[in-house]
Amino acid sequence: AQSVSQHNHHVILSEAASLELGCNYSYGGTVNLFWYVQYPGQHLQLLLKYFSGDPLVKGIKGFEAEFIKSKFSFNLRKPSVQWSDTAEYFCAVKAGSSASKIIFGSGTRLSIRP
Amino acid sequence: TAGITQAPTSQILAAGRSMTLRCTQDMRHNAMYWYRQDLGLGLRLIHYSNTAGTTGKGEVPDGYSVSRANTDDFPLTLASAVPSQTSVYFCASRLDRDVGELFFGEGSRLTVL
């Protein structure tokens, strides 16, 4: 069965630091990949997605992610974080063109020190 | 505004009672999903529906049932609630099984005592 791993459970950074959150999935075929953000007390919102094409994907609020097929990874990056980036970040995968399920990782809580 | 509406926002329920969480979307999306969110476990898929009239089991379907009588509504029913079903429940929709991203509702916080 497909699975998604987010190894960083809680990341603490200072403002202006660079960010990289890891996401690995277990599926060898075609995948759709997503990063969602959940700000405190809110529902999930899409940051970016990858379906095909350029493996470097640009999202909202300065976030980007790179799909590396050989590593089964889709890491999220931001060159300079802001206090307002404090949130929980979820990686999600839809494995296979005929799959119905979108499976989420356990999430990474990001805390930014002002 | 257009989107997904969930009700109730919050509910406290005695163990053994039944409960239906309601979800309605006005985007004419074909695919709909129910997830539960628990600390340290992220979101886990309970049930899904690719189109009206069809449903499927997700990662954690036991103790839950769904129906999809029409495109807009996708209620989630707990027939006999247990404390382990205490969670925040999110309904989501997608244009189609293979198209687009998930849009989420605001969530329903359920506490089973």
Interface residues (C-beta under 8 A of the other chain):
Chain A: Q6 H9 F34 Y36 Q42 H43 L44 Q45 L46 K49 F90 A92 S97 S100 K101 I102 I103 F104 G105 S106 G107
Chain B: A31 Y33 Y35 G40 L41 G42 L43 R44 L45 Y48 N50 G56 G58 E59 F90 A92 R94 R97 D98 E101 L102 F104 G105 E106 G107
